[in-house]
Amino acid sequence: MKMTHHKIKNLSIISILVLLFFLINPLRAKSQSGSDYSFLVAGHAYGAHTGTNIGLHPPLLEKLSEEHDSSLLGLFLTGDIVNTSTTASWNKVKTELTTLGIQSFYVMGNHDNNTLGHQIFKQKHGGDYYAFEHGNDLFIVLNSTESDRSISPAQLEFLDTLLANTNREKAFIFFHEVIWNSHEKYKLVRSNSRSRYSQLKNISNFWTAVYPKLAALPEKNFFLFAGDVGGNPDAIAAFYDNWGNVTLLSSGMGEVNDDNYLKVNVYPDTVTFSLIPLNEGVEMNPVTWYNIPEKPDTIDGPVSVLPLQSEIKYKVLPVWNATEYRWNVSAGITGNSDSTSIMLDFGEQFSVGEISVHAINDGFGESEPVTLLVFADDTTFIAENKIDINFEVFQNRELIQISFSSNRAQQAQFRISGITGREVYNERFQLNQGFQTKSIHKNALWKGVFIAELLTGDQRTSKKIMLY
């Protein structure tokens, strides 16, 4: 099999070889009709750190022996093919793959990355990054270990030249580390330790140097595969996300119950994915489940409540890939839940507040919150033997006018707060018996919703006002 590879440093020579590759690559001659085919992707394929095998993960070998798909292109081993890069390990892997009878493609991982590993890749593929065409599709294998979890300048040139000299509408790109986890969106994604946000945020160039090249070609669809998952006890075993014409996928094995490999079915107009579990009794979710959840649609519950009301139920519809939920409430509201519903109590001084909830998928992160704004009911609350106050709020373009009608004189406090609880006006005054008014200039406020409150002793009356 002849492939383009990276050992040419001069860009013009790279361009010439890539063009020659597209003319003579033997894989290109297959499936010219665009007929259906499939391929497999296995990450962290040596398995457990503490395993005694020197070759591939034994459960992987057992499951691969059941693959009898005549349309199978081959198996992509997305890095950490061997635990220790020794002659014995590589010979063992070669023997195991020969026994399976499945064509294989190596992707360099950190466990594979030594002088011997590079020699093995050069013998098998011509180098540690390479490309080929199969039918109507382009396959690109990159080495994310060459520049410590980034794509090196030489490989970026290689990628540029490939993309500039192909009319293929689908491209499949493979590397080991989950280098897209450098995005803050993925800061809670638990890949293997080298591929977590904290390890990548200052070194990975995926979002600055790789993704822009792909996003700039919206007429093409790119499917990216990484393999650095499943190798820590707390790690995720798969991942999926989509950014327009770029789809991100990971699968792996070794130290999690849901060890798996990925089967990719390619059709002329679509690509589908299925996760194949390695352990008995394990059922994998659809690959799209392995992602940060979407935020819940809306919070269902009353938007107007009475102070001292308790056990008021709020709920959201389930998010399909959420494992739990995180509720947050403003001051004056109490309650706790990790499910789709929560029972809340409202304090005596509650006037306005927010209820929000995030959907969480453990190991992946949490959604943006959905929020509900809740107000205290405008009813005046009068306890036995308390005074009766009528309280109204009016406004014009310059002033807010408050009118009071009380059945006796007393000390009072008037305040205005924003919907977040921020106080913007506060005044204490003598409330006289009978009817009186007070005016406040709007120049200290802004347009929006406010809460106007009148407090006398332990009695509180509030009004919602919309300032214009």
C-alpha positions in Angstrom: 0.0 0.0 0.0 1.6 3.3 -1.0 0.7 6.3 1.2 1.8 9.9 1.5 3.9 10.5 4.6 5.8 13.2 6.5 9.4 12.6 6.0 9.7 15.3 3.3 10.4 18.7 4.8 10.2 20.9 1.7 6.7 22.0 1.2 6.9 22.0 -2.6 8.1 18.4 -2.6 5.3 17.6 -0.2 2.8 19.0 -2.6 4.3 17.1 -5.5 4.2 13.8 -3.6 0.6 14.4 -2.4 -0.5 15.0 -6.0 1.3 11.8 -7.1 -0.3 9.9 -4.2 -3.8 10.8 -5.4 -2.9 9.5 -8.8 -1.3 6.1 -7.9 -2.6 5.2 -4.4 -3.9 1.6 -4.8 -6.6 2.1 -2.2 -8.0 4.8 -4.3 -8.9 2.2 -7.0 -11.3 0.4 -4.6 -15.0 1.3 -4.3 -14.9 3.9 -7.0 -18.7 3.5 -7.3 -19.1 4.9 -3.8 -20.5 1.7 -2.5 -21.1 1.1 1.2 -18.2 0.0 3.5 -17.3 0.1 7.1 -14.2 0.4 9.4 -13.4 0.0 13.1 -11.8 2.4 15.5 -10.2 1.2 18.8 -8.5 3.5 21.2 -6.0 2.7 24.1 -6.0 -0.8 22.5 -3.4 -2.3 24.9 -6.0 -2.0 27.6 -5.4 -1.8 31.3 -2.2 -0.2 32.7 -1.9 -3.2 35.1 -2.6 -5.8 32.4 -0.2 -8.7 31.9 -0.7 -8.8 28.1 2.1 -7.4 26.0 -0.1 -7.1 22.9 -3.7 -5.9 22.4 -6.4 -5.9 25.1 -7.6 -9.6 25.3 -11.4 -8.6 25.3 -10.8 -6.6 22.2 -9.2 -9.5 20.4 -12.1 -11.8 21.4 -14.7 -9.3 20.1 -12.8 -8.6 16.9 -12.8 -12.3 16.1 -16.6 -12.0 15.7 -16.3 -9.4 13.0 -17.2 -11.0 9.7 -18.1 -8.0 7.6 -17.0 -8.4 4.0 -17.2 -4.7 3.4 -14.8 -4.0 6.3 -11.9 -1.6 5.2 -9.9 -2.3 8.3 -9.1 -1.4 11.9 -7.7 2.0 13.0 -5.8 1.7 16.3 -5.9 5.3 17.6 -2.8 5.2 19.8 -1.5 3.4 22.8 -1.4 0.3 20.7 1.2 -1.2 23.1 1.8 -0.6 26.8 5.6 -0.6 26.3 7.1 -0.1 22.9 9.4 -3.1 22.7 10.1 -5.6 19.9 8.2 -8.3 21.7 5.1 -6.1 22.0 5.0 -5.0 18.4 5.6 -8.6 17.2 2.8 -9.8 19.4 0.4 -7.1 18.0 1.4 -8.0 14.4 0.8 -11.7 15.1 -2.6 -11.0 16.7 -3.8 -8.8 13.8 -2.6 -11.4 11.2 -4.6 -14.1 13.0 -7.7 -11.9 12.9 -7.2 -11.3 9.2 -8.2 -7.6 9.5 -6.2 -4.9 7.7 -4.9 -2.4 10.3 -3.8 1.2 10.4 -1.6 2.5 13.2 -2.0 5.9 14.9 0.9 7.1 17.1 0.1 7.3 20.9 2.4 8.3 23.7 3.0 4.7 24.8 4.0 3.9 21.2 6.3 7.0 20.8 9.9 5.9 20.9 12.6 5.2 18.4 11.4 1.7 17.8 7.8 2.8 17.5 8.8 5.3 14.8 10.6 2.5 13.0 7.5 0.3 13.1 5.4 3.1 11.7 7.9 3.8 8.9 8.0 0.1 7.9 4.2 -0.2 8.0 2.9 3.1 6.7 6.0 5.1 5.5 5.9 7.4 8.5 4.0 8.3 11.6 1.5 10.5 9.7 0.1 9.5 6.4 -3.0 9.6 4.2 -4.8 7.5 1.6 -8.1 7.5 -0.3 -10.7 4.8 -0.3 -13.4 5.1 -2.9 -14.8 8.6 -2.7 -13.4 9.3 0.8 -10.1 10.7 2.2 -8.3 9.2 5.3 -5.7 11.2 7.2 -3.7 9.9 10.1 -1.9 12.5 12.2 0.6 12.2 15.1 -0.5 14.3 18.1 2.5 13.2 20.1 5.1 14.8 17.8 4.4 18.3 19.2 3.1 17.3 22.7 -0.6 17.1 22.1 -0.7 19.6 19.2 -0.4 19.1 15.5 3.1 20.1 14.4 3.8 22.8 11.7 5.0 20.1 9.3 1.7 18.1 9.7 -0.3 21.3 9.3 1.4 21.8 5.9 0.7 18.2 5.1 -3.0 18.7 6.0 -3.2 21.9 4.0 -1.8 20.2 0.9 -4.1 17.3 1.2 -7.2 19.5 1.6 -6.2 21.7 -1.3 -5.7 18.7 -3.7 -8.8 16.6 -3.1 -12.4 16.9 -4.2 -13.5 14.3 -1.7 -16.5 15.4 0.3 -15.9 13.2 3.3 -12.6 13.0 5.2 -11.8 10.8 8.2 -9.0 12.1 10.4 -7.3 10.2 13.2 -5.0 11.1 16.1 -4.4 9.8 19.7 -4.9 12.6 22.3 -8.4 14.2 22.5 -6.8 17.6 21.6 -10.2 19.3 21.2 -10.6 19.1 25.0 -8.6 22.3 25.2 -11.9 24.2 24.6 -13.5 25.5 27.8 -16.7 23.8 26.8 -15.0 20.5 27.6 -13.4 21.4 30.9 -15.3 18.7 32.8 -14.8 15.9 30.2 -12.9 13.1 31.9 -10.8 11.6 29.1 -7.6 9.9 30.1 -5.3 12.1 32.2 -3.2 13.5 29.3 -6.3 14.5 27.4 -8.1 16.6 30.0 -8.8 20.3 29.7 -6.3 21.2 32.5 -3.5 19.4 30.6 -4.4 20.7 27.2 -5.6 24.3 27.6 -2.2 25.9 27.2 -0.6 23.5 24.7 -3.2 22.2 22.2 -3.5 24.1 18.9 -6.6 22.3 17.7 -9.0 25.2 17.9 -6.5 27.8 16.6 -4.7 25.8 13.8 -6.7 22.6 12.9 -10.4 23.3 13.3 -10.4 26.6 11.3 -9.0 24.8 8.3 -11.9 22.3 8.4 -14.6 24.8 9.1 -13.4 26.9 6.2 -14.5 24.1 3.9 -18.2 23.8 4.7 -18.9 21.8 1.5 -16.9 18.9 3.0 -17.7 16.8 6.1 -14.9 15.9 8.5 -15.0 13.1 11.0 -12.3 13.2 13.7 -11.4 10.3 15.9 -9.2 10.3 19.0 -8.3 7.3 21.2 -7.2 8.6 24.6 -10.2 7.5 26.6 -11.1 4.5 28.7 -7.7 4.1 30.2 -8.4 5.6 33.7 -10.9 4.2 36.2 -12.8 7.4 36.2 -12.5 8.0 32.5 -15.3 8.2 29.9 -15.2 5.4 27.3 -16.7 7.3 24.4 -17.4 10.9 23.2 -19.4 12.6 20.5 -20.0 16.2 19.5 -20.6 18.1 16.3 -19.5 21.5 15.2 -21.2 22.2 11.9 -19.3 20.1 9.3 -16.9 18.7 11.9 -17.8 15.7 14.0 -15.7 14.7 17.0 -15.6 11.1 18.2 -13.6 9.1 20.8 -13.8 5.5 22.0 -11.5 3.5 24.2 -10.9 0.7 26.6 -8.8 -0.7 29.5 -10.1 0.3 32.9 -13.8 1.1 32.5 -16.8 -1.2 32.5 -18.0 0.0 29.2 -14.8 -0.7 27.2 -15.7 -0.5 23.5 -14.6 0.0 20.0 -16.4 2.0 17.4 -17.8 0.7 14.2 -18.3 3.2 11.4 -20.6 2.5 8.4 -20.0 4.7 5.4 -22.7 5.2 2.8 -22.6 7.6 -0.2 -24.8 10.2 1.6 -24.3 9.5 5.3 -22.1 8.0 8.0 -23.4 6.1 11.0 -21.7 5.0 14.2 -22.2 2.3 16.7 -20.2 1.4 19.9 -19.4 -2.2 20.3 -19.1 -3.2 24.0 -16.3 -5.6 25.0 -17.6 -6.8 28.3 -20.5 -9.2 28.8 -23.8 -7.7 30.0 -22.9 -4.2 28.9 -25.2 -2.3 26.6 -23.8 0.9 25.0 -25.9 4.0 24.4 -26.1 5.6 21.0 -22.8 7.4 20.4 -24.5 10.8 20.5 -25.4 10.1 24.2 -21.7 10.5 25.2 -21.8 14.3 25.2 -22.5 17.3 27.3 -26.3 17.5 27.7 -28.5 20.2 26.1 -30.1 22.5 28.6 -33.6 21.7 29.7 -36.4 23.4 27.7 -38.3 25.2 30.5 -38.9 25.1 34.2 -42.6 24.3 35.0 -43.9 25.9 38.1 -45.6 29.1 39.5 -44.0 32.4 38.8 -45.9 34.2 41.6 -45.7 32.8 45.1 -46.6 33.9 48.7 -43.9 34.5 51.2 -43.7 31.6 53.7 -45.2 29.3 51.1 -43.6 25.8 51.3 -43.4 22.6 49.3 -43.9 24.4 45.9 -43.0 22.0 43.1 -40.9 23.0 40.1 -39.8 20.6 37.4 -38.3 20.1 34.0 -38.7 17.5 31.3 -35.9 14.9 31.3 -32.9 15.5 29.1 -32.2 12.2 27.4 -28.5 12.0 28.2 -28.5 13.6 31.7 -27.5 11.5 34.7 -28.5 14.1 37.2 -29.5 17.8 37.6 -28.2 20.7 39.6 -30.7 23.2 40.9 -29.7 26.7 42.1 -32.0 29.2 43.9 -31.7 32.8 45.0 -31.6 34.1 48.5 -34.9 33.7 50.3 -35.6 30.3 48.6 -34.5 26.9 50.0 -34.7 23.4 48.6 -32.4 20.7 47.2 -32.7 18.1 44.5 -30.6 16.3 41.9 -33.6 15.1 39.8 -35.9 16.6 37.3 -38.1 18.2 40.1 -37.5 20.1 43.3 -39.7 21.2 46.2 -39.0 24.8 47.3 -39.8 26.9 50.4 -40.0 30.7 50.2 -39.0 32.8 53.2 -40.9 35.6 54.8 -38.8 38.4 53.2 -38.8 36.8 49.7 -39.6 39.4 47.0 -38.0 38.2 43.8 -35.5 35.5 42.8 -34.3 33.1 40.2 -34.6 29.3 40.0 -32.2 27.6 37.6 -31.3 24.1 36.7 -28.4 22.5 34.8 -28.6 19.0 33.2 -25.5 17.0 34.0 -23.9 13.9 32.3 -21.4 12.5 34.7 -17.9 12.5 33.1 -18.9 15.0 30.3 -20.1 18.1 32.0 -23.2 20.2 32.5 -25.5 22.1 30.3 -26.2 25.8 30.2 -28.8 26.6 32.8 -32.5 27.2 32.1 -33.8 29.9 34.4 -37.2 31.0 35.8 -37.8 34.3 37.4 -40.2 34.1 40.4 -41.9 37.0 42.2 -43.7 37.4 45.5 -47.4 37.8 45.0 -48.5 41.5 44.9 -51.1 40.8 47.6 -50.8 42.9 50.8 -50.3 40.5 53.7 -52.1 41.7 56.9 -51.9 39.7 60.1 -54.3 40.0 62.9 -54.1 43.3 64.8 -51.8 44.8 62.1 -52.5 48.0 60.3 -54.1 48.2 56.9 -52.1 49.9 54.2 -53.0 50.6 50.6 -49.9 50.9 48.4 -49.9 51.9 44.7 -47.1 52.8 42.3 -47.4 55.1 39.2 -44.9 56.5 36.8 -44.4 59.1 34.1 -41.3 59.8 31.9 -39.4 61.4 34.8 -40.8 60.2 38.1 -42.1 57.2 40.0 -44.9 58.2 42.3 -45.9 56.1 45.3 -49.3 56.5 47.1 -50.0 55.2 50.6 -53.2 55.0 52.5 -52.7 53.9 56.1 -55.1 53.6 59.0 -52.5 54.9 61.5 -49.2 56.7 61.6 -46.0 54.7 61.8 -42.3 54.5 60.7 -41.9 52.9 57.3 -39.2 52.0 54.8 -39.5 52.1 51.0 -37.1 50.4 48.7 -36.6 49.5 45.0 -34.6 46.4 43.9 -33.7 44.9 40.6 -34.8 41.4 39.7 -31.4 40.0 40.8 -32.0 41.5 44.2 -29.6 44.5 43.8 -31.0 47.4 45.8 -31.2 50.7 43.9 -33.2 52.9 46.2 -33.9 52.8 50.0 -35.5 55.5 52.2 -37.0 55.5 55.7 -39.8 58.0 56.4 -42.8 58.7 58.6 -46.0 57.1 57.2 -48.9 59.3 58.4 -52.4 58.3 58.9 -54.6 58.8 55.8 -53.5 59.3 52.2 -50.1 60.6 51.1 -47.7 60.4 48.1 -44.0 60.3 47.5 -42.1 61.0 44.2 -38.7 59.5 43.2 -36.8 60.7 40.1 -35.9 58.0 37.5 -32.4 59.3 36.8 -30.9 56.8 39.3 -32.7 53.9 37.6 -32.9 52.2 34.2 -35.4 50.5 32.0 -36.6 47.1 33.1 -38.4 45.2 35.8 -38.1 46.3 39.4 -39.7 45.3 42.8 -41.0 48.2 44.9 -41.5 47.3 48.6 -43.1 49.1 51.5 -42.0 47.7 54.9 -43.7 48.6 58.3 -42.5 46.6 61.3 -42.8 43.0 60.3 -45.3 43.7 57.5 -44.3 43.9 53.9 -46.1 44.9 50.7 -44.6 44.7 47.2 -45.4 45.6 43.7 -43.7 44.7 40.4 -43.0 47.7 38.2 -41.8 47.9 34.6 -39.9 51.1 34.1 -39.9 52.7 30.7 
